[in-house]
Amino acid sequence: MRYLIAKKKDLGDGFFVRRVLPQIEARQVGPFVFLDHMGPLPIKTGAEIVVRPHPHIGLATVTYLYDGVITHRDSIGKVEDIRPFEVNWMTAGSGIVHSERSKLDPEFNILEGIQTWVALPREFEETSPEFFHHEREELPTVSGGGWELRLIAGSFMGEVSPVKVYSPLFYADIEVEAGAEVELPVPTDQEAGIYVARGKADAEGKIITVGDMAIYPKGGAVKFRAEETSRIVLLGGTPLSTPRHMYWNFVSSSLERIEQAKVDWKEDRFAHVPGETERIPLPEH
């Protein structure tokens, strides 16, 4: 077992997240190379989160909320509000630019959610960019003794999410009652990890709390006990066949491709998000 502790990360404009992937101890779990936990953040004006246009290549971003509303806009012309328990899957592929902004909504006074990045297999790294939104009712669920699992993406326990994926993976939101014991079978060729978004769990003898991740040995089941009512992120899948390089928002099997993406962003060669005039500059380091 490996255990990770999220690090606080400033994304700018006063927007802080807990970042658990990547870390030196674990660069990825299956094809998942990035996990940020946003919030909980009080929403009073609707402008608490302003992530200006920025680029991606070689990956898919997945946004999933527990509370609040975020508006997504991108360079292929998609505009979509995401609400709790819905999914925004954006395939960057050869290159996409998007922005994200919190939105005032009378139903919510906080914003909280998870954003992950899935590295694309080499044969799909340069695929055309796409965006898909799925309502909560579209996502399959599996229940056990004191727990319910909502499958966000991929295949798991005989269920298949409608979200388009590019490699064998699973990504789920699990609600667990205090005292419930959970045992989930994982294919022998796939990796798996759990992240505690709310509550507390005992993962193979170690207590993990909000901001902690446990990564299980490949080939075994995921087992944990909820020490209190909890919200658990389950993710994993088949490991990538080749290593991935990461720089800023770029993921690729090729360092040369990342260098080209840097130049393209710096020289304004990426497509623009309609209606957006600002953008996040390339980091200086």
Backbone as CSV, one residue per row, in Angstrom:
resi,resn,N_x,N_y,N_z,CA_x,CA_y,CA_z,C_x,C_y,C_z
1,MET,0.837,-1.201,0.000,0.000,0.000,0.000,0.872,1.252,0.000
2,ARG,0.420,2.238,-0.749,1.060,3.547,-0.702,0.024,4.575,-0.253
3,TYR,0.480,5.550,0.508,-0.429,6.576,1.012,0.120,7.951,0.648
4,LEU,-0.748,8.822,0.137,-0.370,10.170,-0.267,-1.154,11.190,0.527
5,ILE,-0.536,12.336,0.769,-1.199,13.465,1.426,-1.236,14.617,0.438
6,ALA,-2.412,15.169,0.191,-2.556,16.262,-0.765,-1.782,17.492,-0.310
7,LYS,-1.330,18.268,-1.291,-0.623,19.511,-1.015,-1.473,20.688,-1.457
8,LYS,-1.481,21.746,-0.669,-2.256,22.938,-1.017,-1.587,23.649,-2.187
9,LYS,-2.378,23.985,-3.194,-1.839,24.591,-4.406,-2.617,25.844,-4.750
10,ASP,-1.900,26.940,-5.011,-2.508,28.208,-5.402,-2.583,28.267,-6.922
11,LEU,-3.803,28.287,-7.447,-3.986,28.367,-8.900,-4.075,29.800,-9.396
12,GLY,-3.952,30.744,-8.481,-4.040,32.147,-8.860,-5.410,32.722,-8.598
13,ASP,-5.473,34.053,-8.493,-6.725,34.762,-8.239,-7.395,34.292,-6.957
14,GLY,-6.569,33.835,-5.966,-7.114,33.420,-4.685,-7.796,32.070,-4.693
15,PHE,-7.560,31.252,-5.710,-8.208,29.950,-5.852,-7.223,28.869,-5.418
16,PHE,-7.511,28.219,-4.280,-6.649,27.174,-3.748,-7.327,25.814,-3.866
17,VAL,-6.520,24.774,-4.094,-7.017,23.407,-4.193,-6.108,22.487,-3.385
18,ARG,-6.615,21.279,-3.095,-5.773,20.199,-2.583,-5.342,19.369,-3.783
19,ARG,-4.040,19.232,-3.993,-3.530,18.447,-5.119,-2.899,17.166,-4.590
20,VAL,-3.441,16.030,-5.008,-2.923,14.750,-4.527,-2.136,13.998,-5.602
21,LEU,-2.459,14.228,-6.859,-1.682,13.680,-7.979,-1.327,14.798,-8.935
22,PRO,-0.100,14.799,-9.488,0.979,13.833,-9.255,1.832,14.200,-8.050
23,GLN,2.541,13.211,-7.516,3.536,13.421,-6.470,4.734,12.526,-6.774
24,ILE,5.846,12.788,-6.104,7.043,11.968,-6.319,6.747,10.515,-5.985
25,GLU,5.948,10.299,-4.936,5.643,8.934,-4.499,4.722,8.190,-5.471
26,ALA,3.962,8.920,-6.262,3.053,8.301,-7.229,2.743,9.312,-8.317
27,ARG,3.211,9.041,-9.510,2.968,9.952,-10.625,1.588,9.733,-11.239
28,GLN,1.030,8.538,-11.051,-0.256,8.248,-11.660,-0.865,7.013,-11.013
29,VAL,-2.163,6.833,-11.214,-2.877,5.612,-10.826,-3.653,5.175,-12.064
30,GLY,-3.254,4.053,-12.663,-3.807,3.714,-13.970,-3.459,4.835,-14.936
31,PRO,-4.424,5.319,-15.736,-4.138,6.431,-16.645,-4.372,7.801,-16.016
32,PHE,-4.768,7.849,-14.731,-5.027,9.127,-14.064,-3.711,9.743,-13.604
33,VAL,-3.402,10.930,-14.111,-2.118,11.569,-13.828,-2.266,12.835,-12.982
34,PHE,-3.504,13.158,-12.591,-3.734,14.441,-11.903,-5.047,14.350,-11.145
35,LEU,-5.044,14.862,-9.905,-6.282,14.979,-9.132,-6.203,16.214,-8.264
36,ASP,-7.156,17.125,-8.457,-7.332,18.309,-7.619,-8.680,18.239,-6.916
37,HIS,-8.687,18.587,-5.642,-9.920,18.687,-4.861,-10.193,20.174,-4.628
38,MET,-11.250,20.678,-5.257,-11.627,22.093,-5.145,-12.577,22.283,-3.962
39,GLY,-12.286,23.297,-3.133,-13.208,23.643,-2.071,-13.104,22.724,-0.861
40,PRO,-14.143,22.802,0.021,-15.364,23.623,-0.113,-15.061,25.113,0.010
41,LEU,-15.646,25.885,-0.899,-15.418,27.321,-0.992,-16.751,28.050,-0.895
42,PRO,-16.901,28.990,0.056,-18.159,29.744,0.138,-18.405,30.540,-1.142
43,ILE,-19.623,30.505,-1.636,-19.999,31.259,-2.831,-20.943,32.382,-2.418
44,LYS,-20.459,33.611,-2.540,-21.263,34.777,-2.143,-21.583,35.692,-3.320
45,THR,-20.665,35.767,-4.282,-20.873,36.657,-5.430,-21.007,35.893,-6.750
46,GLY,-20.535,34.652,-6.765,-20.505,33.877,-7.998,-19.196,33.995,-8.741
47,ALA,-18.347,34.921,-8.314,-17.073,35.141,-9.015,-15.882,34.635,-8.202
48,GLU,-16.126,33.684,-7.306,-15.046,33.187,-6.453,-13.995,32.415,-7.235
49,ILE,-14.398,31.702,-8.263,-13.450,30.962,-9.098,-13.475,31.544,-10.503
50,VAL,-12.329,32.057,-10.927,-12.191,32.574,-12.286,-10.906,31.981,-12.866
51,VAL,-11.052,30.915,-13.637,-9.897,30.297,-14.295,-9.933,30.719,-15.757
52,ARG,-9.073,31.671,-16.094,-9.068,32.235,-17.446,-8.655,31.199,-18.489
53,PRO,-8.877,31.468,-19.766,-8.527,30.502,-20.805,-7.092,30.001,-20.695
54,HIS,-6.945,28.682,-20.812,-5.639,28.022,-20.742,-5.699,26.772,-21.610
55,PRO,-4.548,26.284,-22.082,-4.531,25.183,-23.058,-4.275,23.817,-22.419
56,HIS,-4.639,22.770,-23.152,-4.295,21.396,-22.791,-3.945,20.629,-24.064
57,ILE,-3.064,19.639,-23.926,-2.831,18.656,-24.996,-2.671,17.284,-24.355
58,GLY,-2.972,16.233,-25.114,-2.612,14.869,-24.749,-3.377,14.225,-23.612
59,LEU,-4.468,14.845,-23.187,-5.185,14.343,-22.018,-6.680,14.608,-22.156
60,ALA,-7.430,14.091,-21.180,-8.834,14.454,-21.015,-9.016,14.970,-19.604
61,THR,-9.733,16.085,-19.462,-10.062,16.593,-18.134,-11.462,16.101,-17.766
62,VAL,-11.640,15.766,-16.481,-12.934,15.294,-15.995,-13.312,16.121,-14.770
63,THR,-14.453,16.803,-14.839,-14.926,17.633,-13.734,-16.183,17.006,-13.140
64,TYR,-16.194,16.919,-11.798,-17.319,16.312,-11.073,-17.509,17.106,-9.783
65,LEU,-18.709,17.615,-9.556,-18.980,18.482,-8.416,-19.852,17.806,-7.360
66,TYR,-19.609,18.189,-6.092,-20.492,17.822,-4.985,-21.472,18.946,-4.666
67,ASP,-21.018,20.184,-4.840,-21.835,21.365,-4.567,-21.458,22.472,-5.532
68,GLY,-22.416,23.365,-5.837,-22.132,24.538,-6.639,-22.308,24.323,-8.131
69,VAL,-22.007,25.403,-8.876,-22.154,25.398,-10.329,-20.924,26.039,-10.948
70,ILE,-20.395,25.434,-11.999,-19.261,25.982,-12.755,-19.663,26.059,-14.227
71,THR,-19.310,27.166,-14.864,-19.547,27.326,-16.297,-18.262,27.045,-17.063
72,HIS,-18.355,26.116,-17.997,-17.238,25.738,-18.859,-17.424,26.378,-20.234
73,ARG,-16.335,26.935,-20.783,-16.323,27.441,-22.166,-15.042,26.963,-22.821
74,ASP,-15.108,26.594,-24.104,-13.892,26.109,-24.742,-13.776,26.580,-26.188
75,SER,-12.631,26.263,-26.779,-12.294,26.755,-28.113,-12.970,25.996,-29.235
76,ILE,-13.705,24.920,-28.936,-14.508,24.277,-29.979,-15.966,24.740,-29.887
77,GLY,-16.191,25.781,-29.071,-17.493,26.434,-29.026,-18.477,25.881,-28.011
78,LYS,-18.043,24.981,-27.152,-18.942,24.420,-26.149,-19.052,25.351,-24.943
79,VAL,-20.276,25.553,-24.486,-20.561,26.300,-23.257,-21.500,25.434,-22.435
80,GLU,-21.106,25.094,-21.209,-21.914,24.153,-20.428,-21.780,24.431,-18.939
81,ASP,-22.917,24.556,-18.259,-22.914,24.596,-16.801,-22.873,23.176,-16.272
82,ILE,-22.032,22.946,-15.271,-22.009,21.649,-14.611,-22.498,21.821,-13.188
83,ARG,-23.382,20.920,-12.766,-23.965,20.919,-11.430,-23.603,19.620,-10.713
84,PRO,-23.885,19.521,-9.431,-23.483,18.330,-8.681,-23.934,17.015,-9.305
85,PHE,-23.002,16.063,-9.309,-23.189,14.682,-9.751,-23.380,14.563,-11.257
86,GLU,-23.044,15.617,-11.991,-22.969,15.560,-13.448,-21.498,15.422,-13.849
87,VAL,-21.244,15.164,-15.131,-19.874,14.972,-15.603,-19.594,15.859,-16.807
88,ASN,-18.476,16.572,-16.752,-17.905,17.228,-17.926,-16.618,16.494,-18.285
89,TRP,-16.600,15.886,-19.465,-15.391,15.210,-19.967,-14.916,15.982,-21.196
90,MET,-13.718,16.525,-21.126,-13.152,17.292,-22.228,-11.894,16.599,-22.722
91,THR,-11.926,16.118,-23.945,-10.763,15.499,-24.566,-9.939,16.582,-25.251
92,ALA,-8.719,16.812,-24.748,-7.864,17.849,-25.327,-7.230,17.361,-26.626
93,GLY,-6.696,16.129,-26.612,-6.071,15.593,-27.812,-4.995,16.507,-28.361
94,SER,-5.149,16.907,-29.623,-4.145,17.736,-30.288,-4.098,19.157,-29.754
95,GLY,-5.103,19.575,-28.996,-5.059,20.898,-28.389,-6.425,21.540,-28.242
96,ILE,-6.701,22.048,-27.039,-7.946,22.758,-26.768,-7.650,23.829,-25.728
97,VAL,-8.473,24.856,-25.708,-8.365,25.939,-24.717,-9.717,26.048,-24.037
98,HIS,-9.711,26.216,-22.705,-10.991,26.384,-22.017,-10.853,27.292,-20.808
99,SER,-11.988,27.773,-20.341,-12.062,28.574,-19.124,-13.104,27.956,-18.205
100,GLU,-12.993,28.253,-16.915,-13.947,27.752,-15.918,-14.230,28.859,-14.912
101,ARG,-15.517,29.069,-14.639,-15.913,30.116,-13.698,-17.056,29.633,-12.817
102,SER,-16.950,29.926,-11.528,-18.058,29.622,-10.629,-19.245,30.517,-10.971
103,LYS,-20.422,30.084,-10.539,-21.652,30.781,-10.898,-22.576,30.853,-9.689
104,LEU,-23.180,32.007,-9.488,-24.118,32.173,-8.377,-25.395,31.406,-8.670
105,ASP,-25.833,30.607,-7.698,-27.046,29.819,-7.857,-27.738,29.737,-6.504
106,PRO,-29.036,30.030,-6.424,-29.723,30.060,-5.135,-29.741,28.725,-4.407
107,GLU,-29.476,27.639,-5.116,-29.522,26.318,-4.500,-28.260,25.989,-3.702
108,PHE,-27.158,26.723,-3.978,-25.882,26.373,-3.360,-25.220,27.590,-2.733
109,ASN,-24.606,27.370,-1.558,-23.815,28.436,-0.947,-22.337,28.068,-0.823
110,ILE,-21.977,26.880,-1.298,-20.564,26.505,-1.374,-20.307,25.837,-2.720
111,LEU,-19.037,25.739,-3.074,-18.621,25.003,-4.262,-17.568,23.999,-3.848
112,GLU,-17.753,22.762,-4.278,-16.778,21.716,-3.975,-16.844,20.649,-5.062
113,GLY,-15.680,20.152,-5.461,-15.668,19.106,-6.469,-14.265,18.592,-6.745
114,ILE,-14.207,17.680,-7.695,-12.967,17.003,-8.055,-12.697,17.217,-9.534
115,GLN,-11.453,17.544,-9.869,-11.047,17.536,-11.269,-9.877,16.590,-11.431
116,THR,-10.003,15.685,-12.403,-8.932,14.744,-12.712,-8.505,14.912,-14.158
117,TRP,-7.280,14.458,-14.442,-6.790,14.380,-15.811,-6.494,12.924,-16.121
118,VAL,-6.932,12.489,-17.289,-6.655,11.144,-17.785,-5.722,11.267,-18.983
119,ALA,-4.540,10.674,-18.880,-3.613,10.694,-20.015,-4.148,9.788,-21.120
120,LEU,-4.082,10.272,-22.346,-4.577,9.489,-23.476,-3.510,8.510,-23.964
121,PRO,-3.915,7.336,-24.433,-2.950,6.415,-25.042,-2.234,7.088,-26.214
122,ARG,-1.047,6.619,-26.539,-0.243,7.273,-27.580,-1.004,7.427,-28.890
123,GLU,-1.795,6.409,-29.243,-2.501,6.465,-30.524,-3.628,7.497,-30.542
124,PHE,-3.990,8.034,-29.366,-5.056,9.034,-29.292,-4.567,10.404,-28.815
125,GLU,-3.248,10.543,-28.589,-2.735,11.809,-28.050,-3.033,12.997,-28.965
126,GLU,-3.096,12.753,-30.271,-3.336,13.843,-31.218,-4.744,13.768,-31.829
127,THR,-5.666,13.115,-31.135,-7.038,13.056,-31.622,-7.673,14.437,-31.593
128,SER,-8.714,14.635,-32.365,-9.392,15.937,-32.397,-10.057,16.206,-31.053
129,PRO,-10.017,17.449,-30.578,-10.628,17.769,-29.286,-12.143,17.577,-29.301
130,GLU,-12.673,17.135,-28.157,-14.102,16.902,-28.003,-14.540,17.302,-26.599
131,PHE,-15.837,17.516,-26.445,-16.389,17.814,-25.120,-17.720,17.099,-24.967
132,PHE,-17.908,16.471,-23.798,-19.162,15.759,-23.523,-19.665,16.112,-22.123
133,HIS,-20.967,16.313,-22.024,-21.615,16.563,-20.732,-22.653,15.469,-20.507
134,HIS,-22.679,14.924,-19.288,-23.656,13.886,-18.949,-24.378,14.243,-17.652
135,GLU,-25.687,14.093,-17.654,-26.512,14.362,-16.478,-26.353,13.236,-15.459
136,ARG,-26.681,13.534,-14.210,-26.514,12.552,-13.135,-27.345,11.297,-13.376
137,GLU,-28.532,11.454,-14.005,-29.417,10.311,-14.230,-28.827,9.313,-15.229
138,GLU,-27.840,9.749,-16.011,-27.229,8.869,-17.007,-26.186,7.934,-16.404
139,LEU,-25.714,8.253,-15.193,-24.610,7.503,-14.610,-25.123,6.291,-13.834
140,PRO,-24.614,5.101,-14.122,-25.074,3.901,-13.410,-24.618,3.895,-11.957
141,THR,-25.366,3.202,-11.106,-25.027,3.095,-9.690,-25.001,1.630,-9.267
142,VAL,-24.198,1.351,-8.244,-24.113,0.032,-7.627,-24.192,0.244,-6.119
143,SER,-24.972,-0.558,-5.427,-25.130,-0.397,-3.984,-24.680,-1.644,-3.243
144,GLY,-24.237,-1.438,-2.009,-23.875,-2.532,-1.117,-24.360,-2.220,0.276
145,GLY,-23.834,-2.907,1.252,-24.245,-2.686,2.630,-23.736,-1.373,3.176
146,GLY,-24.567,-0.349,3.142,-24.182,0.955,3.681,-23.414,1.830,2.728
147,TRP,-23.392,1.471,1.452,-22.677,2.316,0.489,-23.371,2.303,-0.866
148,GLU,-23.146,3.403,-1.617,-23.629,3.494,-2.997,-22.536,4.083,-3.857
149,LEU,-22.288,3.437,-4.984,-21.245,3.857,-5.915,-21.899,4.390,-7.187
150,ARG,-21.506,5.600,-7.586,-21.951,6.180,-8.865,-20.772,6.154,-9.819
151,LEU,-20.923,5.463,-10.947,-19.824,5.295,-11.896,-19.744,6.508,-12.816
152,ILE,-18.716,7.315,-12.637,-18.533,8.542,-13.412,-18.050,8.220,-14.823
153,ALA,-17.047,7.353,-14.917,-16.479,7.012,-16.228,-15.890,5.620,-16.184
154,GLY,-15.874,4.957,-17.351,-15.261,3.650,-17.463,-16.193,2.504,-17.133
155,SER,-15.583,1.365,-16.780,-16.323,0.136,-16.490,-15.933,-0.371,-15.117
156,PHE,-16.951,-0.845,-14.356,-16.662,-1.349,-13.019,-17.836,-2.175,-12.519
157,MET,-17.542,-3.343,-11.954,-18.542,-4.223,-11.347,-19.723,-4.479,-12.285
158,GLY,-19.418,-4.677,-13.551,-20.441,-5.020,-14.517,-21.199,-3.846,-15.098
159,GLU,-20.919,-2.636,-14.623,-21.579,-1.438,-15.135,-20.641,-0.674,-16.065
160,VAL,-21.231,0.066,-17.003,-20.450,0.858,-17.951,-21.024,2.271,-18.004
161,SER,-20.199,3.258,-17.753,-20.628,4.656,-17.843,-20.779,5.052,-19.307
162,PRO,-21.712,5.966,-19.621,-21.851,6.429,-21.004,-20.756,7.390,-21.447
163,VAL,-19.913,7.820,-20.538,-18.844,8.763,-20.870,-17.826,8.084,-21.792
164,LYS,-17.455,8.756,-22.876,-16.496,8.202,-23.831,-15.093,8.200,-23.230
165,VAL,-14.466,7.022,-23.187,-13.103,6.904,-22.677,-12.227,6.266,-23.752
166,TYR,-10.904,6.332,-23.532,-9.963,5.893,-24.555,-9.089,4.722,-24.127
167,SER,-9.250,4.281,-22.878,-8.479,3.146,-22.383,-9.247,2.521,-21.224
168,PRO,-8.907,1.286,-20.818,-9.607,0.641,-19.707,-9.377,1.399,-18.398
169,LEU,-10.453,1.896,-17.802,-10.353,2.663,-16.567,-11.666,2.603,-15.806
170,PHE,-11.619,3.065,-14.565,-12.830,3.247,-13.764,-12.652,4.482,-12.887
171,TYR,-13.748,5.196,-12.695,-13.742,6.425,-11.903,-15.119,6.547,-11.282
172,ALA,-15.176,6.600,-9.947,-16.471,6.541,-9.276,-16.508,7.419,-8.036
173,ASP,-17.727,7.822,-7.681,-18.030,8.577,-6.466,-18.780,7.625,-5.544
174,ILE,-18.248,7.415,-4.328,-18.872,6.468,-3.399,-19.330,7.210,-2.141
175,GLU,-20.608,7.078,-1.811,-21.145,7.560,-0.546,-21.181,6.386,0.425
176,VAL,-20.599,6.578,1.620,-20.473,5.476,2.575,-20.986,5.903,3.944
177,GLU,-21.826,5.069,4.538,-22.324,5.332,5.882,-21.257,4.987,6.910
178,ALA,-21.304,5.645,8.055,-20.358,5.365,9.134,-20.429,3.890,9.527
179,GLY,-19.271,3.263,9.629,-19.198,1.865,10.028,-19.296,0.869,8.899
180,ALA,-19.648,1.317,7.703,-19.796,0.392,6.576,-18.432,-0.104,6.106
181,GLU,-18.366,-1.381,5.766,-17.156,-1.971,5.218,-17.361,-2.215,3.728
182,VAL,-16.404,-1.773,2.950,-16.519,-1.835,1.494,-15.405,-2.710,0.937
183,GLU,-15.782,-3.639,0.054,-14.797,-4.458,-0.653,-15.189,-4.478,-2.119
184,LEU,-14.304,-3.985,-2.980,-14.594,-3.828,-4.403,-13.567,-4.588,-5.229
185,PRO,-14.007,-5.499,-6.087,-13.065,-6.262,-6.911,-12.457,-5.404,-8.018
186,VAL,-11.170,-5.568,-8.236,-10.462,-4.819,-9.281,-9.798,-5.821,-10.225
187,PRO,-9.925,-5.637,-11.538,-9.239,-6.538,-12.480,-7.749,-6.648,-12.164
188,THR,-7.198,-7.832,-12.342,-5.819,-8.085,-11.913,-4.784,-7.245,-12.651
189,ASP,-5.131,-6.745,-13.842,-4.163,-5.957,-14.608,-4.348,-4.456,-14.410
190,GLN,-5.190,-4.066,-13.446,-5.480,-2.648,-13.254,-5.068,-2.169,-11.863
191,GLU,-4.669,-0.903,-11.801,-4.324,-0.258,-10.538,-5.561,0.426,-9.967
192,ALA,-5.552,0.673,-8.649,-6.699,1.330,-8.016,-6.254,2.169,-6.831
193,GLY,-6.957,3.271,-6.630,-6.712,4.118,-5.475,-8.003,4.726,-4.990
194,ILE,-8.043,5.109,-3.703,-9.186,5.841,-3.165,-8.692,7.155,-2.579
195,TYR,-9.505,8.194,-2.729,-9.211,9.516,-2.176,-10.374,9.913,-1.279
196,VAL,-10.074,10.409,-0.092,-11.115,10.830,0.845,-11.449,12.301,0.600
197,ALA,-12.646,12.541,0.055,-13.096,13.908,-0.191,-13.838,14.475,1.016
198,ARG,-14.547,13.592,1.734,-15.255,13.976,2.960,-15.217,12.786,3.903
199,GLY,-15.038,13.049,5.186,-15.096,11.980,6.168,-13.752,11.384,6.514
200,LYS,-13.773,10.071,6.828,-12.584,9.380,7.323,-12.758,7.885,7.070
201,ALA,-11.665,7.219,6.687,-11.741,5.793,6.391,-10.505,5.063,6.899
202,ASP,-10.691,3.778,7.181,-9.590,2.891,7.535,-9.259,2.077,6.287
203,ALA,-8.098,2.366,5.689,-7.669,1.678,4.468,-6.544,0.718,4.817
204,GLU,-6.896,-0.551,5.002,-5.917,-1.600,5.312,-5.095,-1.249,6.551
205,GLY,-5.770,-0.759,7.603,-5.106,-0.511,8.875,-4.588,0.890,9.076
206,LYS,-4.687,1.745,8.084,-4.258,3.138,8.234,-5.463,4.061,8.081
207,ILE,-5.611,4.990,9.025,-6.712,5.946,8.962,-6.344,7.064,7.986
208,ILE,-7.200,7.272,6.988,-6.991,8.350,6.029,-8.171,9.307,6.116
209,THR,-7.874,10.600,6.023,-8.888,11.635,6.163,-8.898,12.511,4.917
210,VAL,-9.673,13.593,4.963,-9.807,14.474,3.801,-8.425,14.935,3.320
211,GLY,-8.162,14.728,2.033,-6.872,15.092,1.456,-5.903,13.930,1.330
212,ASP,-6.308,12.747,1.814,-5.424,11.573,1.759,-5.864,10.609,0.665
213,MET,-4.882,9.932,0.082,-5.148,8.890,-0.915,-4.426,7.608,-0.517
214,ALA,-5.095,6.475,-0.723,-4.484,5.160,-0.556,-4.448,4.482,-1.909
215,ILE,-3.273,3.962,-2.288,-3.107,3.267,-3.560,-2.853,1.797,-3.257
216,TYR,-3.700,0.942,-3.804,-3.674,-0.482,-3.500,-2.743,-1.238,-4.447
217,PRO,-2.165,-2.343,-3.974,-1.320,-3.161,-4.854,-2.152,-3.700,-6.019
218,LYS,-1.539,-3.758,-7.193,-2.238,-4.264,-8.368,-2.598,-5.736,-8.172
219,GLY,-3.809,-6.077,-8.575,-4.230,-7.466,-8.510,-5.074,-7.832,-7.315
220,GLY,-5.300,-6.874,-6.406,-6.120,-7.161,-5.231,-7.363,-6.303,-5.191
221,ALA,-8.247,-6.619,-4.252,-9.473,-5.846,-4.093,-9.206,-4.558,-3.323
222,VAL,-10.071,-3.572,-3.535,-10.055,-2.346,-2.740,-10.915,-2.580,-1.510
223,LYS,-10.301,-2.482,-0.331,-11.031,-2.694,0.916,-10.827,-1.502,1.837
224,PHE,-11.913,-1.007,2.429,-11.810,0.045,3.438,-13.062,0.057,4.298
225,ARG,-12.949,0.706,5.450,-14.071,0.856,6.380,-14.273,2.329,6.657
226,ALA,-15.494,2.823,6.552,-15.776,4.231,6.831,-15.828,4.443,8.341
227,GLU,-14.968,5.295,8.848,-14.968,5.614,10.274,-16.073,6.602,10.626
228,GLU,-16.548,7.317,9.641,-17.688,8.222,9.752,-18.312,8.343,8.371
229,THR,-19.478,8.972,8.288,-20.099,9.156,6.970,-19.097,9.835,6.051
230,SER,-18.869,9.228,4.881,-17.749,9.662,4.038,-18.131,9.721,2.566
231,ARG,-17.307,10.458,1.854,-17.406,10.531,0.394,-16.036,10.145,-0.151
232,ILE,-16.011,9.078,-0.927,-14.757,8.492,-1.388,-14.695,8.531,-2.916
233,VAL,-13.559,8.969,-3.437,-13.295,8.900,-4.878,-12.533,7.601,-5.145
234,LEU,-13.047,6.794,-6.051,-12.363,5.581,-6.492,-11.908,5.785,-7.928
235,LEU,-10.639,5.521,-8.194,-10.157,5.661,-9.575,-9.037,4.678,-9.858
236,GLY,-8.838,4.410,-11.149,-7.766,3.521,-11.555,-7.976,3.013,-12.960
237,GLY,-7.263,1.948,-13.274,-7.367,1.375,-14.611,-6.056,0.745,-15.027
238,THR,-5.980,0.399,-16.292,-4.774,-0.211,-16.840,-3.672,0.836,-16.965
239,PRO,-2.488,0.576,-16.411,-1.391,1.549,-16.520,-1.021,1.808,-17.972
240,LEU,-0.537,3.012,-18.237,-0.093,3.363,-19.584,1.129,2.537,-19.968
241,SER,1.222,2.180,-21.240,2.326,1.330,-21.692,3.639,2.095,-21.810
242,THR,3.563,3.426,-21.893,4.773,4.249,-21.983,4.654,5.418,-21.005
243,PRO,5.785,5.928,-20.495,5.747,7.034,-19.538,5.157,8.299,-20.152
244,ARG,4.646,9.179,-19.284,4.119,10.471,-19.719,4.922,11.602,-19.084
245,HIS,5.148,12.636,-19.888,5.793,13.848,-19.406,4.700,14.879,-19.141
246,MET,4.894,15.674,-18.097,3.926,16.716,-17.761,4.642,18.048,-17.583
247,TYR,4.080,19.057,-18.200,4.525,20.421,-17.969,3.285,21.304,-17.972
248,TRP,3.041,21.997,-16.861,1.886,22.885,-16.744,0.616,22.115,-17.085
249,ASN,-0.084,22.490,-18.160,-1.328,21.820,-18.545,-1.131,20.843,-19.700
250,PHE,0.107,20.537,-19.998,0.412,19.686,-21.140,0.861,18.302,-20.665
251,VAL,0.338,17.261,-21.307,0.730,15.877,-21.031,1.036,15.209,-22.364
252,SER,2.178,14.526,-22.437,2.536,13.876,-23.698,3.577,12.796,-23.458
253,SER,3.613,11.825,-24.357,4.678,10.822,-24.342,5.951,11.384,-24.963
254,SER,5.860,12.590,-25.559,6.988,13.194,-26.266,7.364,14.534,-25.651
255,LEU,8.625,14.669,-25.242,9.102,15.962,-24.736,9.090,17.013,-25.832
256,GLU,9.377,16.585,-27.052,9.378,17.529,-28.171,7.979,18.101,-28.402
257,ARG,6.966,17.278,-28.210,5.585,17.758,-28.398,5.227,18.789,-27.339
258,ILE,5.687,18.586,-26.131,5.429,19.562,-25.071,6.135,20.876,-25.369
259,GLU,7.372,20.796,-25.852,8.094,22.024,-26.206,7.362,22.780,-27.315
260,GLN,6.807,22.047,-28.270,6.049,22.699,-29.338,4.800,23.368,-28.788
261,ALA,4.128,22.711,-27.835,2.932,23.296,-27.233,3.262,24.582,-26.483
262,LYS,4.398,24.609,-25.815,4.837,25.838,-25.126,4.955,26.992,-26.124
263,VAL,5.641,26.721,-27.235,5.835,27.754,-28.248,4.495,28.182,-28.835
264,ASP,3.651,27.213,-29.116,2.348,27.522,-29.716,1.512,28.419,-28.804
265,TRP,1.543,28.162,-27.500,0.761,28.995,-26.581,1.386,30.383,-26.456
266,LYS,2.695,30.408,-26.357,3.394,31.685,-26.210,3.173,32.579,-27.429
267,GLU,3.095,31.962,-28.618,2.948,32.729,-29.854,1.490,32.792,-30.331
268,ASP,0.566,32.422,-29.433,-0.876,32.574,-29.684,-1.352,31.781,-30.899
269,ARG,-0.897,30.532,-31.018,-1.301,29.686,-32.131,-2.465,28.752,-31.800
270,PHE,-2.796,28.641,-30.520,-3.952,27.830,-30.149,-5.239,28.555,-30.544
271,ALA,-6.299,27.788,-30.763,-7.605,28.395,-31.028,-8.078,29.167,-29.802
272,HIS,-8.915,30.185,-30.011,-9.408,31.026,-28.923,-10.766,30.539,-28.435
273,VAL,-11.081,30.854,-27.185,-12.413,30.603,-26.641,-13.303,31.765,-27.069
274,PRO,-14.373,31.515,-27.805,-15.245,32.611,-28.254,-15.727,33.480,-27.087
275,GLY,-15.591,34.795,-27.265,-16.050,35.737,-26.252,-15.056,36.027,-25.151
276,GLU,-13.915,35.309,-25.123,-12.889,35.518,-24.090,-11.747,36.342,-24.665
277,THR,-11.271,37.304,-23.897,-10.169,38.143,-24.362,-8.890,37.935,-23.552
278,GLU,-9.016,37.473,-22.305,-7.837,37.240,-21.471,-7.415,35.786,-21.562
279,ARG,-6.200,35.500,-21.099,-5.735,34.125,-21.028,-4.616,34.032,-19.998
280,ILE,-4.370,32.825,-19.516,-3.312,32.602,-18.537,-1.982,32.471,-19.287
281,PRO,-0.974,33.244,-18.926,0.308,33.168,-19.646,1.069,31.892,-19.321
282,LEU,1.992,31.520,-20.186,2.854,30.380,-19.967,3.728,30.657,-18.731
283,PRO,3.846,29.699,-17.811,4.701,29.920,-16.635,6.140,30.244,-17.049
284,GLU,6.796,31.045,-16.250,8.170,31.449,-16.582,9.194,30.388,-16.213
285,HIS,8.856,29.495,-15.275,9.827,28.477,-14.869,9.751,27.261,-15.780
